[in-house]
Amino acid sequence: MAYNQHCTMPPKLMVNTMHMNDETANGRMRIATAFQTALARRTAALMPYYTLGYPDRAASLDIIAAIAPYSDLLELGIPFSDPLADGPTIQHSTQVALEQGVTVADCLAMVRELRARGVSTPCLLFGYYNPLLAYGLPRLVADAHAAGVQGFIVPDLPPEEAAELAQLAAAREMVYVYFLAPTSNPGRIAHVTARAQGFIYLVSVTGVTGARSQLHADLAAFVARVRSQTAAPLAIGFGISSPTLAAAVGELADGVIVGSALINAVDAVADAADKPAAAAAFVRALQIALNKLAAPAQE
């Protein structure tokens, strides 16, 4: 099994921090611990994406609470009118949420509610830059920290322009996650690996998000190219449509991100009351597939 043996948190520190609660563990440490816990299981960390406010506010909270026990981290989407990196499934979910008036402030309030309901899984906000900038970056980071967010993922913010948000996040011991794509040139890879916080988000394919039936043929070489330059965990997203593909990605990376396929699983259920259970069953199937990667410990 291929898994990251380069993580720098010593085992003793991992044990000491594993049971820290939201009030005592900072975001950077909680994310590091999530990857270390997965590493101890000899699996990749599972990070589902879900759009806040879809299909409505209450349902999204119930769905996220239902999948949290089977997730190592959560990626929570802030709706935006022009989600350039997202395919039709996530675009539809964000449009539905926007039509109901979901704002950045509403998303932060939903995170606070999830924390109040006992959801302790580390979470990162996935959002496009314009609404975050309009909210105000210092205010955003302060309010997100108070709500219980551990970090930020901003797909349309070039790494070379991310310094302000990354520094604001770091000042509150939160993380700003950088992207790399198969088309990233050596200079971009060097720039990102030198600044990585928490983990690096590797895009599995060029193009937009959306469930696909197979992995790109050059994905392993791309992962190896980035791995050679960093000890940071590498998480792969975009196009992971099934437990089988999740397991294949888990052989290559330290984290597996699944979004469109999860939303498709929710949409496949007509009765709103059954959607949280359907979401939990799908994420549980992903977790089981990843756990099968764990090899017996060597004597």
C-alpha positions in Angstrom: 0.0 0.0 0.0 1.2 3.5 -0.9 0.8 5.9 2.0 2.7 8.9 3.2 5.5 8.0 5.5 6.9 11.5 5.4 4.5 13.2 7.9 6.5 15.0 10.5 4.2 14.8 13.6 6.0 12.3 15.9 3.9 9.4 17.2 4.0 10.7 20.8 2.5 14.0 19.7 -0.2 12.2 17.7 -1.3 10.2 20.8 -1.2 13.3 23.0 -3.4 15.3 20.7 -5.8 12.6 19.5 -8.5 13.3 22.1 -8.2 17.1 22.1 -11.6 18.8 21.9 -12.6 21.8 19.8 -11.8 24.2 22.6 -8.3 23.1 23.2 -7.0 21.9 19.8 -6.1 24.5 17.1 -7.1 24.0 13.5 -3.6 23.1 12.2 -3.2 20.5 14.9 -6.6 19.0 14.4 -6.1 18.5 10.7 -2.6 17.0 11.2 -4.1 14.7 13.8 -6.8 13.6 11.3 -4.2 12.6 8.8 -2.1 10.9 11.4 -5.0 8.9 12.7 -5.7 7.7 9.2 -2.0 6.9 8.8 -2.2 4.8 12.0 -5.0 2.8 10.4 -2.9 2.5 7.3 -5.6 4.1 5.2 -6.2 7.5 3.5 -8.2 10.1 5.3 -11.8 10.4 4.0 -13.0 14.0 3.3 -16.5 14.3 1.9 -17.7 17.6 0.4 -21.2 18.8 0.9 -22.9 22.1 0.0 -24.2 24.1 3.0 -27.9 24.9 2.5 -28.7 22.0 0.1 -31.4 21.0 -0.5 -32.3 23.3 2.4 -30.7 24.6 5.5 -32.2 22.0 7.9 -31.6 19.1 5.6 -28.0 20.0 4.9 -27.3 20.1 8.7 -28.9 16.7 9.1 -26.9 15.2 6.2 -23.6 16.6 7.4 -24.3 15.4 10.9 -25.1 12.0 9.5 -21.9 11.6 7.5 -19.5 13.1 10.1 -19.0 9.8 12.1 -17.6 8.2 8.9 -15.4 11.1 7.9 -11.9 12.1 9.0 -12.5 15.7 7.8 -15.4 17.6 6.2 -15.3 20.0 3.3 -18.3 22.3 3.5 -19.2 24.3 0.5 -20.2 28.0 0.5 -22.7 28.6 -2.3 -21.6 30.9 -5.1 -23.3 32.0 -8.3 -20.3 31.2 -10.7 -18.5 28.1 -9.4 -16.0 27.8 -12.2 -14.3 24.7 -10.8 -17.5 22.7 -10.2 -19.4 20.5 -12.5 -23.2 20.3 -12.9 -24.0 18.4 -9.7 -22.3 20.9 -7.4 -23.4 23.8 -9.5 -27.0 22.7 -9.1 -26.6 22.3 -5.3 -25.1 25.8 -4.9 -27.8 27.4 -7.1 -30.6 25.8 -5.0 -28.9 27.0 -1.8 -28.5 30.5 -3.3 -32.1 30.6 -4.3 -33.0 30.1 -0.7 -30.8 33.1 0.3 -27.8 31.2 1.8 -25.0 33.7 2.5 -21.5 33.4 3.9 -22.9 34.5 7.3 -25.5 31.7 7.1 -22.8 29.2 6.3 -20.8 30.2 9.4 -24.0 30.0 11.5 -24.6 26.5 10.2 -21.1 25.4 11.2 -21.8 26.9 14.7 -25.0 24.8 14.8 -23.2 21.7 13.8 -20.7 22.2 16.6 -23.5 22.8 19.0 -25.1 19.5 17.9 -21.9 17.7 18.8 -20.3 17.3 15.4 -16.5 17.5 16.2 -15.0 16.3 12.9 -12.5 18.9 11.6 -14.0 21.0 8.8 -12.8 23.3 6.1 -14.8 25.9 4.2 -14.7 25.5 0.4 -15.6 28.8 -1.2 -14.9 31.1 -4.1 -13.0 34.3 -3.5 -15.5 37.0 -4.3 -18.0 36.3 -1.5 -15.2 35.8 1.0 -13.6 39.1 -0.1 -17.0 40.9 0.1 -17.5 39.5 3.7 -14.0 40.9 4.6 -11.1 38.5 5.0 -10.1 39.5 8.6 -13.7 39.3 9.7 -14.2 36.0 7.8 -11.2 34.3 9.5 -12.2 35.6 12.9 -15.8 34.5 12.6 -14.9 31.2 11.0 -12.5 30.5 13.9 -15.2 31.3 16.4 -17.6 29.1 14.6 -15.3 26.0 14.8 -13.8 26.0 11.3 -10.3 24.6 10.9 -9.3 26.0 7.5 -10.2 27.3 4.0 -10.1 26.0 0.4 -10.5 28.7 -2.3 -10.3 27.1 -5.8 -10.2 30.4 -7.8 -7.5 32.1 -5.8 -4.1 31.6 -7.4 -1.4 30.6 -5.0 0.6 33.6 -5.8 -2.3 35.8 -4.6 -3.2 33.9 -1.5 -0.7 35.3 1.0 -3.2 37.6 2.8 -5.8 34.9 3.5 -3.1 32.3 4.3 -1.4 34.6 6.8 -4.7 35.5 8.5 -5.5 31.8 8.8 -2.1 31.0 10.2 -2.4 33.7 12.8 -5.3 31.8 14.2 -3.6 28.5 13.8 -6.0 27.6 10.9 -4.9 26.4 7.5 -5.2 27.7 4.0 -5.1 24.8 1.5 -3.4 25.2 -1.8 -4.3 23.4 -5.1 -2.1 21.7 -7.6 -3.3 20.2 -10.9 -1.7 17.8 -13.4 -0.9 20.8 -15.5 1.0 22.6 -12.7 4.5 23.5 -13.8 7.6 23.0 -11.7 7.6 26.6 -10.5 4.0 26.4 -9.3 4.7 23.1 -7.6 7.7 24.5 -5.8 5.7 27.6 -4.8 2.9 25.5 -3.3 5.0 22.9 -1.6 7.1 25.6 0.1 3.9 27.1 1.6 1.7 24.1 2.3 -0.5 24.2 5.3 -2.4 21.2 6.6 -2.4 19.3 3.2 -2.2 20.0 -0.5 -5.3 19.5 -2.6 -4.4 17.6 -5.8 -6.9 17.9 -8.6 -7.1 14.4 -10.2 -8.0 15.8 -13.7 -8.0 19.0 -15.6 -11.5 20.4 -15.8 -14.3 20.7 -13.3 -15.6 18.5 -10.5 -18.0 15.7 -11.2 -18.2 11.9 -10.9 -16.1 10.0 -13.4 -15.7 6.3 -14.1 -12.0 6.0 -14.0 -8.8 7.7 -12.9 -6.5 9.6 -15.2 -3.7 7.5 -16.5 -1.1 10.0 -15.3 -2.4 10.5 -11.8 0.2 8.3 -10.1 3.1 10.1 -11.8 1.5 13.5 -10.8 1.3 12.4 -7.2 4.9 11.1 -7.2 6.1 14.4 -8.7 4.5 16.4 -5.9 5.4 13.8 -3.2 9.1 14.2 -4.1 9.0 17.8 -3.0 7.0 17.8 0.2 6.3 16.0 3.5 2.8 17.5 3.6 -0.2 15.1 3.2 -1.6 15.0 -0.3 -5.4 14.7 -0.8 -6.9 14.0 -4.2 -10.3 15.3 -5.3 -12.4 15.8 -8.5 -14.0 12.9 -10.2 -14.1 10.2 -7.5 -17.4 8.6 -8.1 -17.5 5.3 -6.2 -16.0 3.3 -3.3 -13.8 1.4 -5.9 -12.3 4.7 -7.2 -11.9 6.0 -3.7 -9.9 2.9 -2.8 -7.7 3.3 -5.9 -7.0 7.0 -5.0 -6.3 5.8 -1.4 -3.5 3.7 -2.7 -1.8 6.9 -4.1 -2.7 9.6 -1.6 -3.1 10.5 2.0 -6.6 11.9 1.6 -9.6 11.2 -0.6 -12.2 13.9 -1.3 -15.6 13.0 -2.7 -18.3 15.6 -3.5 -20.5 15.2 -6.6 -21.0 11.5 -6.0 -22.2 12.2 -2.4 -24.7 14.8 -3.6 -25.8 12.4 -6.3 -26.5 9.8 -3.6 -28.6 12.3 -1.7 -30.5 13.3 -4.9 -31.3 9.7 -5.7 -33.5 9.5 -2.6 -37.0 11.1 -3.1 -38.1 11.2 0.5 -36.4 14.1 2.3 -36.5 12.2 5.6 -34.4 9.4 4.1 -31.6 11.7 2.6 -29.4 11.7 5.7 -29.4 8.0 6.0 -28.6 7.7 2.2 -25.7 10.1 2.6 -24.4 8.2 5.6 -24.6 4.9 3.8 -22.7 6.2 0.8 -19.9 7.7 3.0 -19.8 4.5 5.1 -19.3 2.5 1.9 -16.3 4.8 1.0 -14.9 4.3 4.5 -15.2 0.5 4.2 -13.5 0.6 0.8 -10.6 2.6 2.2 -10.3 0.5 5.3 -9.8 -2.6 3.1 -6.5 -1.1 2.0 -5.1 -1.5 5.5 -2.5 -4.3 5.4 -1.6 -6.4 8.5 1.0 -4.7 10.6 4.5 -6.0 10.0 6.1 -7.8 12.9 
